[in-house]
Amino acid sequence: IADTVRATRPDAVQVDFDARVSERPFYAALLRQLRAHLGDGVFLSMTALVSWCGARSWLDGLPVDEIVPMAFEMGSATAATETLFRSGGDFANQQCRASIGLPVAGARWPPKHRRRIYLFAYEDWTEPLSRSVLDLIP
């Protein structure tokens, strides 16, 4: 990660890592080290499972600027998350409320109050796919 950041000098870095309970200390340490390396001038974003976005989550205190709950392929959390959003609710963890990750295909219930929506595709981002996504924007 450090080599890529040095070579590209990005304005933002997003880390996407599904961590088992036993891997969470490693992930948290990685994010702390990465934040120290990046400094405050680079926006640091991480993706998160929706199950991590509850009250008193292990995400609390991580040195990131943004947490992006991945609201797809949620397994047993799908029905509860859809119901939560349809009823106007939101995640208990405040850090999980600013943005959301949705699939390009099948996003049926994107929360309207999100500042930033990340779209994830299961195919290459081609010009036709990009145009189809842009056509969805009002």
C-alpha positions in Angstrom: 0.0 0.0 0.0 2.8 2.4 0.9 4.6 1.8 -2.4 1.4 2.4 -4.3 0.7 5.6 -2.4 4.3 6.9 -3.0 4.1 6.2 -6.7 0.6 7.6 -7.3 0.2 10.3 -4.7 -3.6 9.9 -4.4 -6.0 12.3 -2.7 -7.8 9.3 -1.2 -7.2 5.6 -0.4 -9.9 3.0 0.2 -9.2 -0.3 2.0 -11.5 -3.2 1.3 -10.9 -6.1 3.6 -13.4 -8.6 5.1 -12.0 -9.5 8.5 -13.0 -12.4 10.6 -13.2 -11.7 14.3 -9.7 -13.1 14.8 -8.4 -10.8 12.0 -9.8 -7.5 13.3 -6.8 -6.6 15.5 -4.6 -7.0 12.4 -7.0 -4.9 10.3 -7.2 -2.1 13.0 -3.4 -2.1 13.3 -3.0 -1.9 9.5 -5.4 1.1 9.4 -3.5 2.8 12.2 -0.1 2.3 10.4 -1.6 3.4 7.1 -3.1 6.6 8.7 0.4 7.4 10.2 2.0 6.8 6.8 -0.6 8.9 4.8 -0.9 11.7 7.3 -3.9 13.9 7.5 -3.7 15.1 3.9 -5.0 11.9 2.3 -8.7 10.8 2.8 -8.7 7.3 4.3 -11.8 5.2 3.6 -12.6 1.6 4.5 -15.4 -0.7 3.5 -17.3 -2.6 6.2 -19.8 -5.4 6.5 -23.2 -4.1 7.6 -22.9 -6.4 10.6 -20.0 -4.3 11.8 -22.1 -1.1 11.9 -23.9 -1.7 15.2 -23.6 0.2 18.4 -20.3 -0.2 20.2 -18.7 -1.7 17.1 -15.0 -2.7 16.8 -14.9 0.1 14.2 -15.1 2.7 17.0 -12.0 4.7 17.2 -10.4 3.6 13.9 -8.4 6.4 12.3 -10.4 6.6 9.1 -12.3 9.5 7.5 -15.1 7.3 6.1 -16.6 3.9 6.7 -18.6 2.5 3.7 -21.1 -0.2 4.7 -21.4 -2.7 1.9 -25.1 -3.1 1.5 -25.1 -6.1 -0.7 -24.4 -9.8 -0.4 -25.3 -9.4 3.3 -26.5 -13.0 3.9 -28.7 -13.2 6.9 -28.5 -9.4 7.5 -30.3 -8.6 4.2 -33.9 -8.6 5.3 -33.2 -6.6 8.5 -31.1 -4.0 6.6 -33.7 -3.5 3.9 -36.4 -3.1 6.5 -34.2 -0.6 8.4 -33.7 1.6 5.4 -37.2 1.3 4.1 -38.5 2.5 7.5 -36.2 5.5 7.4 -33.8 4.1 9.9 -30.0 4.0 9.8 -27.1 2.1 11.2 -26.5 2.5 15.0 -22.8 3.3 14.4 -22.6 7.0 13.4 -19.4 6.4 11.4 -21.4 4.1 9.0 -24.0 6.7 8.1 -22.2 9.0 5.6 -21.8 6.7 2.7 -22.8 3.3 1.4 -21.7 0.7 -1.1 -24.3 -0.7 -3.5 -24.1 -3.1 -6.4 -24.6 -1.6 -9.9 -27.3 -4.2 -10.6 -30.1 -4.8 -8.1 -29.8 -1.8 -5.8 -33.4 -1.6 -4.8 -33.4 0.6 -1.8 -30.5 3.1 -1.7 -30.9 5.4 1.3 -31.5 8.9 0.0 -29.7 10.7 2.8 -26.2 9.4 2.0 -23.6 11.9 0.9 -21.6 9.4 -1.1 -22.7 6.2 -2.8 -20.1 3.8 -4.1 -21.2 1.4 -6.9 -19.6 -2.0 -7.2 -19.8 -4.0 -10.4 -19.2 -7.7 -10.9 -17.9 -6.9 -14.4 -15.3 -4.6 -15.9 -16.2 -0.9 -15.9 -16.7 -0.5 -19.7 -18.1 2.6 -21.4 -21.6 1.0 -21.9 -21.7 0.1 -18.2 -20.6 3.5 -17.2 -23.2 5.2 -19.4 -25.9 3.0 -18.0 -25.0 4.0 -14.5 -24.8 7.7 -15.5 -28.3 7.4 -17.0 -29.7 6.5 -13.6 -28.6 9.9 -12.1 -31.6 12.3 -12.1 
